[in-house]
């Protein structure tokens, strides 16, 4: 077997492993809508959220998120959507996406929440999608505003 084929098989095995781990961490729900978001050359397996109930719930109450996984929010319309962090157990990076590009990043959003004085996070510009990943993910991978985004299988 040549080294290029070995490398390709190794990458596919890792991707499959990450999807399986993500399914386990997401509670093993069989009907989860799982796909991939590519930011530049970084592949992120994601659970997709679309319905009003799913968008409200997000990652609230989730114990943890696999290191290179995320949750993609498909918003009903392009706007400066607001996010807050009730019942979160870990900090996040919020990646604001529109037009196939990262247009804003809210990095290292803490998982603390004060219901009497909630902090609301919004992008600088209207967006169609929001990607939540573990805090530090974007910096760790050198990803930034302006990077190209491919949403695999997302309408």
C-alpha positions as CSV (number, residue, x, y, z in Angstrom):
1,X,0.0,0.0,0.0
2,X,1.5,3.4,-0.9
3,X,1.9,6.1,1.7
4,X,-0.8,8.4,0.1
5,X,-3.4,5.6,0.4
6,X,-2.3,4.9,4.0
7,X,-2.6,8.5,4.9
8,X,-6.1,8.8,3.3
9,X,-7.3,5.7,5.2
10,X,-5.8,7.0,8.4
11,X,-7.7,10.3,8.0
12,X,-10.9,8.5,7.2
13,X,-10.5,6.3,10.3
14,X,-10.0,9.3,12.5
15,X,-13.0,11.1,11.1
16,X,-15.2,8.0,11.7
17,X,-13.8,7.7,15.2
18,X,-14.7,11.4,15.9
19,X,-18.2,10.9,14.6
20,X,-18.7,7.8,16.8
21,X,-17.3,9.6,19.9
22,X,-19.5,12.6,19.1
23,X,-22.6,10.4,18.9
24,X,-21.7,8.8,22.3
25,X,-21.2,12.3,23.9
26,X,-24.4,13.6,22.4
27,X,-26.3,10.8,24.2
28,X,-26.3,8.3,21.4
29,X,-29.5,9.7,19.8
30,X,-30.1,7.8,16.6
31,X,-32.0,10.6,14.9
32,X,-29.4,13.3,15.5
33,X,-28.7,15.3,12.3
34,X,-25.0,15.0,12.0
35,X,-22.8,16.5,9.3
36,X,-19.5,18.3,8.8
37,X,-18.4,21.9,8.7
38,X,-15.1,22.6,7.0
39,X,-13.4,25.9,7.9
40,X,-10.4,26.2,5.6
41,X,-8.7,22.8,6.0
42,X,-10.2,22.0,9.4
43,X,-13.1,19.4,9.5
44,X,-15.6,19.8,12.3
45,X,-18.2,17.1,12.8
46,X,-21.4,18.8,14.0
47,X,-24.9,18.2,15.2
48,X,-27.3,20.4,13.3
49,X,-30.0,22.4,15.0
50,X,-32.9,23.9,13.0
51,X,-36.2,23.9,14.8
52,X,-37.2,26.6,17.3
53,X,-37.0,24.0,20.2
54,X,-33.6,22.8,19.0
55,X,-32.3,26.3,18.6
56,X,-33.4,27.3,22.1
57,X,-31.9,24.1,23.7
58,X,-28.5,24.2,21.9
59,X,-25.8,22.8,24.1
60,X,-27.5,23.7,27.4
61,X,-27.3,20.8,29.8
62,X,-24.7,19.0,27.7
63,X,-21.9,17.6,29.9
64,X,-19.1,18.0,27.4
65,X,-18.3,18.3,23.7
66,X,-15.6,16.2,21.9
67,X,-12.5,18.3,21.3
68,X,-13.0,18.9,17.6
69,X,-16.8,18.6,17.4
70,X,-19.4,21.3,17.4
71,X,-23.0,22.3,17.1
72,X,-24.3,24.2,14.0
73,X,-27.3,26.4,14.3
74,X,-29.2,26.9,11.0
75,X,-31.0,30.2,11.6
76,X,-34.5,30.8,10.2
77,X,-33.4,34.1,8.7
78,X,-30.3,36.2,8.4
79,X,-30.0,38.5,11.4
80,X,-27.9,39.6,14.3
81,X,-29.0,36.6,16.4
82,X,-28.5,36.7,20.2
83,X,-27.0,33.8,22.2
84,X,-26.7,33.4,26.0
85,X,-25.3,30.6,28.1
86,X,-27.9,29.2,30.6
87,X,-27.2,25.8,32.0
88,X,-23.8,25.5,30.2
89,X,-21.2,23.2,31.6
90,X,-18.2,24.3,29.5
91,X,-17.0,27.5,27.7
92,X,-17.3,28.0,24.0
93,X,-16.2,29.8,20.9
94,X,-19.1,31.2,18.9
95,X,-18.4,31.3,15.2
96,X,-20.7,33.5,13.2
97,X,-21.1,32.5,9.5
98,X,-22.7,34.0,6.5
99,X,-22.0,33.9,2.7
100,X,-19.7,30.9,3.1
101,X,-17.3,32.8,5.4
102,X,-16.5,33.3,9.1
103,X,-17.7,36.9,9.6
104,X,-17.2,37.2,13.4
105,X,-15.8,35.1,16.3
106,X,-16.8,35.5,19.9
107,X,-14.0,33.6,21.6
108,X,-13.8,32.0,25.0
109,X,-17.4,32.6,26.1
110,X,-17.6,31.6,29.7
111,X,-20.1,29.1,30.9
112,X,-21.2,31.2,33.9
113,X,-24.7,32.5,33.8
114,X,-26.5,35.1,36.0
115,X,-30.3,34.9,35.3
116,X,-30.7,38.4,36.9
117,X,-28.0,39.9,34.6
118,X,-27.6,37.6,31.6
119,X,-24.9,38.4,29.1
120,X,-26.0,38.2,25.5
121,X,-23.6,37.5,22.6
122,X,-24.3,38.9,19.1
123,X,-22.3,39.1,15.9
124,X,-21.3,42.4,14.4
125,X,-23.2,41.6,11.2
126,X,-26.3,39.6,10.3
127,X,-25.6,35.8,9.9
128,X,-27.3,32.7,8.6
129,X,-25.4,30.2,10.8
130,X,-23.7,29.9,14.2
131,X,-21.2,27.3,15.0
132,X,-20.5,26.5,18.7
133,X,-17.2,24.8,19.5
134,X,-15.1,24.3,22.6
135,X,-13.4,27.5,23.8
136,X,-10.0,28.0,22.2
137,X,-10.8,25.8,19.2
138,X,-10.5,28.7,16.7
139,X,-7.2,30.0,18.1
140,X,-5.8,26.4,18.4
141,X,-6.4,25.8,14.7
142,X,-5.4,29.3,13.6
143,X,-8.8,30.0,12.2
144,X,-10.0,33.6,11.8
145,X,-12.6,36.0,10.4
146,X,-12.7,35.8,6.6
147,X,-11.9,32.1,6.5
148,X,-13.9,30.1,3.9
149,X,-16.6,27.8,5.3
150,X,-18.2,24.7,3.6
151,X,-21.4,23.4,5.2
152,X,-21.5,19.8,4.0
153,X,-25.1,18.7,3.3
154,X,-26.7,21.7,4.9
155,X,-29.4,23.6,3.0
